[in-house]
């Protein structure tokens, strides 16, 4: 993960660790990283001018099929973390978001991970990405 080039387009999401996100030692609780991934993923989608809510209103849902997080350094209460997010893989009816969580200065990698999502309809049945979805999110070749 750290040696491969990060996928573009990417976004950076700032997150201030709240007291309620920490454990009894004042360290960001491990499961909270998945919530932070979700916030960053939603900001990545929003950076294209559409909200996840609008995508669902058009009948496309993105349930998580798999999630992984590798912890490297701790973040604590009131720390500002920087989350880098991009899509590393597009499948016929799936996509994988990649995340890197850094300290405030973006010098120290605190955690990294991914979430893989299926493209499903309102009944949970997988289907290929609709054309309108691909037009919004898939990278275009440089002319």
Secondary structure, DSSP 8 states (H G I E B T S, - for coil): --SS---SSEEEEEEE--GGGB-TTSBB-TTHHHHHHHHHHHHHHHTTT--HHHHHHTT-B--EEEEEEEE-S--BTT-EEEEEEEEEEE-SSEEEEEEEEE-TTS-SEEEEEEEEEE-B-TTS-B----HHHHHHHS-----
